[in-house]
Amino acid sequence: MEIYRGDYLVESRSEEWVWTARNYYRDLLVSTMLELDDFMQEEEEYQKLWEFYEQVHRLIKYDERLITGGINALISAGRTGMARLKYEEAMKMFEENELSVPPELRELGEKLNSDYSDDPDEFLADLQDCEESEGAFVCDPQIFTRLYELEKRRSQRDVPPRSVIHMRLAGECENAGVKNIGDSFMDIISNQLRCGDIVCRWNDKHFVALLADVSGAKVKKVSERLINSFRFKYDMPGDLEIEKRSYEL
């Protein structure tokens, strides 16, 4: 688990042997996590088990076994409020990607609903226990729109400036290629922007970021830095460009 750092040879996309090795190492990490789950369940170390699931989930985001395992660990630890939050996040992810919801996850929803508590102290305690995150806040288009409306209202008062960057993958590329390139670009954006910034991948080709306390020429520098960092780290196809535009709220 300490050795794994993400997709194997992530800069290589087309070679079949790379994908085979990448899937092997990813499956090895998941199976290791599931074995650790069995051990820590026996030891009743539920909170520590949840922390391990969070560690792995940062590297592999869309595995239903990790999602249900992490939620079960929270339930066993008595943190049903946080478990409900994670369940709702998972359901939204499946819905937005038009994926069928696994039966195990539906059963967790029924269990959480039956254990529902209307005590706000429990919910707030779980929120306070959330780890501080680095990088930008990543959200879906619906939440981004709501946050944009809030920041637009805030800009009518005497507050630091807010700016929006819109970036688009332009050029010819197969759908699968655009998806993979976009995943890598999203990783650069979310990690290099600050924790007060808000990032949204609107669809496979479009990305928007709402920057706090940035305006004027600084906005252009930020977008150029993101694109240059992406080109430096990943081998972007020659016929693909990244268009950008920005404006202040």
C-alpha positions, -999 to +999 in steps of 0.1 A: +000+000+000+029+024+006+046+014-027+016+022-049+016+058-061-011+058-088-015+044-123+016+026-136+034+046-163+005+071-164+022+091-192+018+061-215-017+056-228-017+035-260+005+005-253-015-026-245+012-041-222+011-009-201-027-012-195-023-049-186+004-040-160-016-010-148-047-031-141-026-058-124-011-034-099-044-017-093-061-050-086-033-060-063-037-029-043-075-034-040-071-071-030-045-060-004-069-035+011-097-062+013-073-086+031-065-057+055-102-052+060-106-088+072-078-085+096-088-051+111-125-062+114-113-091+136-093-066+157-123-042+158-100-013+146-128+003+126-116+039+127-081+029+115-097+007+088-116+037+076-083+058+074-067+030+053-097+030+029-094+068+026-057+064+018-064+039-010-095+058-022-073+088-030-055+067-056-084+046-069-117+065-069-142+044-087-140+009-072-173-002-056-155-026-033-135+002-018-166+024-016-187-001+003-158-012+025-151+023+036-188+030+044-191-002+063-160+007+083-176+041+092-208+023+102-189-001+124-170+028+140-204+044+149-199+073+125-232+070+107-234+107+098-201+105+079-211+071+064-243+088+051-223+116+035-200+091+018-230+070+006-246+101-009-214+110-027-211+075-041-247+075-053-242+108-071-211+095-088-229+064-101-258+085-113-237+112-130-217+085-149-249+066-158-237+035-140-259+009-124-257+010-086-242-022-071-267-042-049-243-040-019-244-002-021-282-001-022-283-024+009-260+001+027-284+029+019-313+009+034-292+002+065-283+039+069-319+050+065-330+026+092-302+040+115-310+076+107-306+101+136-321+136+136-295+148+161-275+176+144-247+172+170-238+138+155-237+152+119-216+182+129-192+161+149-185+140+118-179+171+097-154+184+123-136+151+121-130+154+083-093+157+074-081+190+060-075+186+023-048+201+001-054+214-034-086+228-049-122+218-039-134+195-067-172+193-074-198+184-100-214+210-124-245+214-102-226+222-070-202+244-090-232+264-103-245+269-068-211+280-055-207+303-084-240+320-076-228+324-040-195+339-050-213+362-074-234+375-045-203+379-023-186+399-051-212+426-046-198+433-012-163+445-003-145+412-006-113+400-024-117+396-062-130+363-077-121+351-112-132+322-134-110+302-158-126+281-186-103+256-203-113+233-232-095+204-249-097+212-286-087+192-316-092+157-330-090+128-305-109+096-299-134+096-271-113+072-250-083+094-255-101+125-245-113+108-213-078+097-203-062+131-212-089+149-193-084+127-162-047+137-162-055+174-168-080+173-140-054+159-117-030+187-125-057+214-119-070+201-086-036+195-071-019+228-082-047+252-074-052+263-037-076+248-012-097+280-015-102+275-052-131+255-067-127+232-097-152+214-119-149+191-148-180+201-167-177+172-192-149+153-209-135+184-227-145+214-205-130+225-172-138+255-151-121+269-120-132+297-097-102+314-082-102+333-049-083+366-045-069+365-081-076+390-108-061+408-138-028+394-153-025+369-125-054+349-138-036+345-172-005+334-154-024+308-134-040+292-165-007+292-184+011+276-155-015+248-153-013+241-191+025+242-191+027+219-161+004+195-178+024+195-210+056+190-190+043+160-171+022+143-198+028+136-235-001+154-250-010+145-287+003+171-312-031+177-327-047+185-294-047+220-279-060+235-247-081+267-252-085+290-223-104+322-214-111+340-181-131+368-166-137+384-132-169+381-113 
